[in-house]
Amino acid sequence: MAFGQRKSGTSTAFVMSLILHGVAAVALTFYILIEKEIIPNPFAAEFVAPPPPPKPQVRKPQVRQIPKPVIITDTPVAIQPQVTTRVTTAAVVKTSNVRAETVLEFAPKAVQINAPVNPAAPRVVNPNVQVPQVVTNADLPVSDSPDALAFSAPVAGGGVGAGPKIGRAVTGGGVGLGRQMVKMSGISLVDHVGAEIDGIGDMAQAITIGAQDVLPLPKGEPGGRVVGRGKDIRGVFRLVRVKHDLSDWWADSSSLNALAKWLNEKTQIKTDMNVEGGAVRLTDANLMKSPMLWMTGHDPAIVQSHGLIREGGGGQKLDTRLGDLEAMNLRKYLTDKQGMLVFDDCGVNAPAQAMIKIFQAQMRLVMPEYGIERLPNDHPVYRTFYELAGPPVGFDIFWWGTRPPKRNYLEGISVGDKLVAMMIRRDYMCAMEAVNLPTRSVNYSPGVYRWATNVVVYALTTGNVSDYKDYVPVDTFAGEGVSDSAPQSARISATPMQLDE
């Protein structure tokens, strides 16, 4: 048995040896044939030399024709002027069809330029044009223009018609002439023109050319004061926002600064935020001095989850409702003072718009008898300064894309005919921010600035907070008829005079 196993193992080893020697013989034969170049080497890599580059070709020269200059000749033609005799008649009624336009009326108009069609056409030149002189014997009234006053009044220091000196009282003479302590800015008739008191009373002291006719606001206090008529409005205004504990009240911190810059550049309403912190609490006495309040905030859940509350007050807790004193003061501000409160929902993509619902709940608590209404697109708030067809899109385009807003209107609360509160669901304060963030694909919206300007003008010219006693609405004199003829004082009698031809 052992012998049979040994024989079988020897046969297997012998067969394997024959196979290995056969493979080695074939490989040696293949190698010798390749070395002798009897057969080609299948593993050899041949390098193909690239063909030489083509020779450069010379392009044919192109001859360009030089255009001949065109000479434009200007041939003036001299004509003799025809002088006619001018005769003025007495008691001529002069009518005028010139109507004064405001800046907002003539600014959008295009400028028309009458350019000549053919510059080579001859033009008519009048070399000797005589200007007719007309002399009248009428007693014209003295003009009240600044130039006429400076011409007719004596010059200070000239020794003519010297009256009592300004700012000094004469003891025992019964004359006491005092000057106003606050010196207005501008061009004064006394300091710059040199006119003294002589026939014009105290006008030389009181009048100031180019001075600001609106008194400044007290330092550190909110307020508003405007004068003017219609859209030609000018004044002073101080922006403030509401400091509350419902959410992060300081959201969109640069929006009101940018709005103040817009108002100073686009209007004559000088605006600032010179209030401590730029905000007032509903328990502050300055609340009743603020013509307009801005209020905003994110969803309280987002504020707490992102740790935003630590940025505004060092870790205080959020409240779910306004305090009793805050609600009472806000009701007095909206119903008695009839100020303007603008609430802007910061981040309209918040779940279920929690912040706008919190604000609506607080307004039902503060003013339960006044309901929230839709503002029509022809509301007066859209026409106080700019002519708007409705609310602008705002930063809602960032949250919802280029699709139109879900609500093509704004909401508000009115006390009688006075709009006292507006609710914004389009993130307008975010659209007014002056800081660009890398996560945003759009910048500020000019339409929102125009809307905010209208709301500011509406707040300054309505209600019982701002001082607008010297402001005249545009429609006050709309129903009165305007005379189409000149007044009697414009009829100036004249003497006809023969002119030399």
C-alpha positions in Angstrom: 0.0 0.0 0.0 2.8 2.3 0.8 4.6 1.5 -2.4 1.5 2.4 -4.5 1.2 5.8 -2.8 4.9 6.6 -3.4 4.6 5.7 -7.0 1.7 8.0 -7.5 3.5 10.9 -5.9 6.6 10.4 -8.1 4.5 10.5 -11.3 2.8 13.8 -10.3 6.2 15.5 -9.6 7.6 14.2 -12.9 4.6 15.6 -14.8 4.9 19.1 -13.1 8.7 19.1 -13.9 8.0 18.4 -17.6 5.4 21.3 -17.8 7.7 23.8 -16.2 10.6 22.8 -18.5 8.3 23.1 -21.5 7.1 26.6 -20.5 10.7 27.7 -19.9 11.7 26.3 -23.3 8.9 28.2 -25.0 9.8 31.5 -23.2 13.5 31.1 -24.1 12.6 30.4 -27.7 10.3 33.5 -27.9 13.0 35.7 -26.3 15.7 34.5 -28.8 13.4 35.1 -31.8 12.7 38.7 -30.5 16.4 39.4 -29.9 17.3 38.2 -33.4 14.5 40.4 -34.7 13.0 37.4 -36.4 9.5 38.4 -35.0 8.5 41.9 -33.9 8.5 42.7 -30.2 4.8 43.0 -29.1 5.8 44.9 -25.9 8.0 47.5 -27.5 6.8 51.2 -27.4 7.5 53.2 -30.5 7.8 57.0 -30.4 6.3 58.7 -33.3 8.0 62.0 -34.2 5.4 64.8 -34.7 5.3 66.3 -38.2 7.1 69.7 -38.6 4.9 72.8 -38.2 3.7 74.4 -41.3 5.5 77.5 -42.6 4.0 80.8 -41.8 2.0 82.3 -44.6 2.1 86.0 -45.4 -1.3 87.6 -45.7 -2.0 90.0 -48.5 -2.0 93.6 -47.6 -5.4 95.3 -47.4 -5.6 98.9 -48.5 -8.2 100.9 -46.7 -9.6 104.0 -48.3 -9.4 107.2 -46.2 -12.7 109.1 -46.2 -12.5 112.6 -47.5 -13.3 115.3 -45.0 -16.6 117.1 -45.4 -16.5 120.8 -45.0 -19.6 122.4 -43.5 -19.9 126.0 -44.4 -21.9 128.5 -42.3 -23.0 131.4 -44.3 -24.6 134.1 -42.2 -27.0 136.4 -43.8 -27.3 140.0 -42.4 -30.7 141.6 -42.5 -31.8 145.1 -41.5 -33.9 145.1 -38.3 -37.4 146.6 -38.6 -38.1 148.9 -35.7 -41.7 149.6 -34.9 -43.1 152.3 -32.7 -44.3 150.9 -29.4 -47.2 152.6 -27.7 -48.4 151.7 -24.3 -51.9 152.3 -23.2 -53.1 153.2 -19.8 -55.0 150.9 -17.5 -54.2 147.8 -19.3 -55.4 144.6 -17.6 -52.5 142.2 -17.4 -53.3 138.5 -17.1 -50.9 135.8 -16.3 -51.2 132.1 -17.1 -48.0 131.2 -15.2 -48.5 128.8 -12.4 -45.8 128.1 -9.9 -44.8 124.5 -9.8 -43.3 122.5 -7.0 -40.2 120.5 -7.2 -42.1 117.2 -7.4 -44.1 118.6 -10.4 -41.3 119.8 -12.7 -38.5 117.4 -11.6 -39.9 114.3 -13.6 -40.4 116.3 -16.8 -38.0 115.7 -19.7 -35.8 118.5 -21.0 -36.5 119.3 -24.6 -33.6 120.6 -26.8 -34.3 122.1 -30.2 -31.2 121.1 -32.1 -30.7 122.2 -35.8 -31.4 119.6 -38.3 -28.9 120.9 -40.9 -25.9 122.7 -39.4 -24.9 124.0 -42.8 -28.1 126.0 -43.3 -27.6 129.8 -43.3 -28.6 131.6 -40.1 -29.9 135.1 -39.7 -27.8 137.5 -37.8 -29.0 140.9 -36.6 -25.8 142.9 -36.1 -27.4 146.1 -34.8 -30.4 145.4 -32.6 -31.8 148.4 -30.8 -33.4 147.8 -27.5 -36.5 150.0 -27.1 -36.7 152.1 -24.0 -40.0 152.8 -22.3 -40.5 155.4 -19.7 -43.6 155.6 -17.5 -44.8 158.2 -15.0 -46.7 155.8 -12.8 -46.2 155.7 -9.0 -45.0 152.1 -8.6 -45.3 150.5 -5.1 -42.1 149.8 -3.3 -41.0 146.2 -3.7 -40.5 144.0 -0.7 -37.8 141.9 -2.2 -34.5 141.6 -0.3 -32.6 143.6 -3.0 -35.1 146.5 -2.8 -34.9 146.6 1.0 -31.1 146.7 0.8 -31.2 149.5 -1.8 -33.7 151.7 0.0 -32.4 151.2 3.6 -29.5 153.2 4.9 -26.2 151.4 5.2 -25.0 150.7 8.8 -22.1 153.0 9.7 -22.9 155.5 7.0 -24.2 158.2 9.3 -27.5 158.5 7.6 -30.7 157.9 9.6 -29.0 156.3 12.5 -31.6 154.9 14.9 -31.2 153.4 18.3 -28.5 150.7 18.4 -29.6 147.1 18.5 -29.1 145.3 21.7 -28.6 148.4 23.9 -31.2 150.3 25.9 -31.2 154.1 26.4 -31.5 154.9 30.1 -34.0 157.6 30.9 -35.0 158.1 27.3 -37.9 155.7 27.4 -36.5 153.7 24.5 -35.8 150.0 25.1 -34.8 148.0 22.1 -33.7 144.4 22.6 -32.6 141.8 20.2 -33.7 138.2 20.2 -31.3 136.0 22.2 -31.4 133.1 19.7 -29.6 134.0 16.5 -30.9 132.3 13.4 -28.6 131.0 10.8 -28.6 132.4 7.3 -28.1 135.9 5.7 -29.2 138.7 7.9 -30.1 142.2 6.6 -28.2 143.9 9.4 -25.1 141.7 9.5 -24.6 141.0 5.7 -26.6 143.6 3.7 -26.1 146.4 6.2 -29.6 147.8 6.4 -30.7 149.7 9.5 -34.1 150.7 10.9 -35.4 153.5 8.6 -39.0 153.2 7.4 -39.1 149.4 7.6 -39.6 149.1 11.3 -38.0 146.1 13.0 -37.9 144.1 9.8 -34.2 144.4 9.5 -33.9 142.7 12.9 -36.6 140.0 12.5 -36.1 138.9 8.9 -33.4 136.3 8.1 -33.0 135.3 4.5 -32.6 131.5 4.0 -33.0 130.6 7.7 -34.6 127.4 8.9 -38.1 128.3 9.9 -38.6 125.2 12.0 -37.3 125.2 15.6 -35.1 122.3 16.6 -36.3 119.5 18.9 -35.2 119.3 22.6 -32.0 117.4 23.0 -32.4 113.7 23.7 -36.2 113.8 23.3 -38.3 112.4 20.5 -40.7 114.6 18.6 -41.6 116.1 15.2 -42.4 119.5 13.8 -43.3 120.4 10.2 -44.4 123.4 8.2 -45.3 123.9 4.6 -48.1 123.1 2.2 -49.0 119.8 0.6 -45.9 117.9 -0.5 -43.7 120.9 -0.1 -43.1 119.9 3.5 -40.1 120.6 5.7 -39.4 120.1 9.4 -37.5 118.1 12.0 -38.2 114.5 13.1 -36.7 111.9 15.5 -37.0 108.2 14.8 -37.4 105.8 17.7 -38.2 102.1 18.1 -40.1 100.2 20.8 -38.0 98.4 23.4 -40.1 95.4 24.5 -39.5 91.9 26.0 -41.7 89.9 23.6 -38.7 89.2 21.3 -35.4 90.7 20.0 -36.6 94.3 19.7 -33.2 95.3 18.2 -33.5 93.2 15.1 -32.5 94.9 11.8 -30.5 97.4 13.7 -29.3 99.5 10.8 -32.7 99.9 9.1 -33.8 103.1 10.9 -30.3 104.7 10.4 -30.6 104.1 6.7 -34.1 105.5 6.7 -32.9 108.7 8.5 -30.2 109.1 5.8 -32.8 108.6 3.1 -35.1 111.3 4.6 -32.2 113.7 4.9 -31.2 113.2 1.3 -34.6 113.0 -0.4 -36.8 115.3 1.6 -36.5 118.5 3.6 -37.4 116.7 6.9 -34.2 116.7 9.0 -34.2 113.4 10.7 -32.0 111.8 13.4 -32.1 109.2 16.2 -30.7 111.2 19.0 -32.5 109.4 21.8 -30.7 107.3 24.3 -30.4 103.9 22.8 -32.5 104.9 19.8 -35.5 103.3 21.5 -38.1 103.9 24.2 -40.1 101.6 26.4 -43.8 101.7 26.6 -43.4 102.8 30.2 -41.2 105.8 29.3 -42.6 109.3 29.4 -41.0 110.0 26.0 -43.5 107.6 24.5 -46.2 110.4 24.3 -43.7 112.7 22.5 -43.0 110.2 19.7 -45.0 110.8 16.5 -44.1 107.4 15.2 -43.0 104.1 16.8 -41.2 101.2 15.0 -41.6 97.7 16.5 -40.1 94.4 15.3 -38.8 91.0 16.4 -38.3 87.4 15.4 -40.2 84.3 16.4 -39.5 83.9 20.2 -38.6 80.2 19.5 -35.9 81.3 17.1 -34.6 83.9 19.5 -34.2 81.3 22.3 -32.8 78.5 20.1 -30.2 80.8 18.5 -29.2 82.5 21.8 -30.2 86.0 20.4 -31.6 87.1 23.7 -28.1 87.4 25.2 -27.2 90.0 22.7 -29.8 92.5 23.8 -29.9 92.3 27.6 -27.5 89.8 29.1 -29.7 86.8 29.4 -33.1 88.2 30.5 -36.2 86.1 29.8 -38.8 86.7 27.2 -42.4 87.6 28.2 -45.5 86.2 26.6 -47.5 89.5 26.9 -47.2 93.2 27.6 -47.3 94.4 31.1 -50.4 96.1 32.5 -48.6 99.5 32.5 -47.3 98.9 29.0 -50.7 98.1 27.7 -52.3 101.1 29.4 -49.7 103.5 28.0 -49.9 102.0 24.5 -53.7 102.4 24.5 -53.4 106.0 25.6 -50.8 106.6 22.9 -53.0 105.1 20.1 -56.4 106.3 21.2 -55.8 109.7 22.9 -52.6 110.9 21.3 -53.3 109.1 18.0 -49.7 108.4 17.2 -48.5 105.9 14.6 -47.2 102.4 15.5 -45.6 100.3 12.7 -45.0 96.6 13.5 -42.8 94.7 11.1 -42.6 90.9 11.3 -38.9 90.0 11.1 -38.5 86.8 9.1 -41.8 86.0 7.4 -40.7 82.4 6.9 -41.1 81.6 10.6 -43.3 78.7 11.4 -47.0 79.9 11.3 -45.8 83.5 11.6 -45.7 83.3 15.4 -44.5 86.9 16.0 -47.3 88.6 14.0 -49.9 86.5 15.9 -48.4 87.6 19.2 -48.6 91.2 18.2 -52.2 90.8 17.1 -53.1 89.2 20.4 -51.5 92.1 22.2 -53.4 94.6 20.1 -56.7 92.8 20.9 -55.7 93.1 24.6 -54.9 96.9 24.3 -57.7 97.9 21.9 -60.4 95.3 22.0 -63.1 97.6 20.5 -61.0 98.4 17.4 -60.6 95.7 14.8 -57.8 94.9 12.4 -58.7 95.9 8.9 -57.2 95.6 5.4 -55.8 98.9 4.1 -57.0 99.7 0.5 -54.4 100.5 -2.0 -55.8 104.0 -2.4 -55.4 104.8 1.3 -54.1 108.4 1.9 -50.9 106.9 3.5 -49.8 105.9 0.0 -50.1 109.5 -1.4 -48.7 111.8 1.3 -45.3 112.3 -0.4 -44.8 109.7 -3.1 -47.6 108.5 -5.4 -47.7 104.8 -4.7 -50.1 102.3 -6.2 -50.0 100.1 -3.1 -47.6 98.4 -0.7 -44.1 97.5 -2.0 -42.9 93.9 -2.1 -40.2 94.4 0.5 -37.9 91.6 1.6 -40.7 89.1 1.1 -39.0 88.5 -2.3 -36.1 87.0 -0.4 -38.2 84.6 1.5 -40.7 83.6 -1.2 -38.6 84.2 -4.4 -39.9 86.0 -7.4 -43.5 84.9 -6.8 -46.0 87.7 -5.9 -46.8 88.1 -2.2 -49.5 86.1 -0.8 -51.3 89.3 0.5 -51.4 92.2 -1.9 -52.4 94.6 0.9 -51.3 95.7 4.4 -53.3 95.6 7.6 -53.9 98.2 10.2 -56.1 99.7 13.0 -57.8 103.0 12.7 -59.4 105.2 15.3 -62.1 107.1 13.4 -60.4 108.2 10.1 -56.9 108.2 11.7 -54.7 105.2 11.0 -52.8 104.5 14.2 -51.2 101.1 13.7 -49.9 99.1 10.7 -48.9 95.4 10.5 -46.3 94.4 8.0 -45.8 90.8 6.9 -43.2 91.6 4.2 -40.1 92.2 6.4 -39.8 95.9 5.4 -37.2 96.8 8.1 -35.0 94.0 6.7 -35.3 95.6 3.2 -34.2 98.9 4.7 -31.0 97.6 6.3 -27.8 99.2 5.2 -25.7 96.1 6.0 -25.3 93.5 3.3 -25.2 89.9 4.5 -23.6 87.0 2.5 -26.8 85.0 2.9 -29.0 87.5 1.0 -29.3 87.8 -2.7 -30.9 91.3 -2.9 -30.0 94.7 -1.4 -32.1 97.4 0.0 -35.5 98.3 -1.7 -36.1 101.9 -2.8 -39.8 101.1 -2.9 -39.8 100.4 0.8 -38.0 103.7 1.5 -40.7 105.6 -0.4 -43.4 103.8 1.5 -41.6 104.6 4.8 -41.4 108.3 3.8 -45.1 108.4 3.2 -45.8 106.8 6.6 -43.4 109.4 8.3 -45.2 112.3 6.6 -48.6 110.8 7.5 -47.5 110.5 11.1 -46.1 114.1 11.2 -49.2 115.7 9.7 -51.9 113.8 11.6 -52.7 112.9 15.2 -52.0 114.8 18.4 -48.3 114.2 18.9 -46.3 116.2 16.4 -46.5 120.0 15.8 -48.0 120.7 12.4 -50.1 123.8 13.1 -48.2 125.7 10.4 -48.7 122.9 7.8 -51.5 123.2 5.2 -52.8 120.0 3.5 -52.8 120.1 -0.2 -56.5 119.9 -0.5 -57.4 122.7 1.8 -57.8 125.3 -0.9 -58.7 122.9 -3.7 -62.4 123.9 -3.7 -61.7 127.6 -3.9 -61.9 129.3 -7.3 -58.8 131.0 -8.6 -59.2 134.4 -10.3 -58.2 134.5 -14.0 -57.4 138.2 -14.1 -54.9 140.5 -12.5 -55.8 142.4 -9.3 -56.6 146.2 -9.4 -53.2 147.1 -8.0 -51.6 145.6 -11.1 -53.2 148.1 -13.4 -50.3 150.6 -14.0 -51.0 153.8 -15.9 -48.4 154.6 -18.5 -47.6 157.4 -20.9 -47.1 156.5 -24.6 -43.7 157.6 -25.8 -42.5 157.9 -29.4 -39.4 155.9 -30.1 -36.7 156.9 -32.5 -36.3 154.5 -35.4 
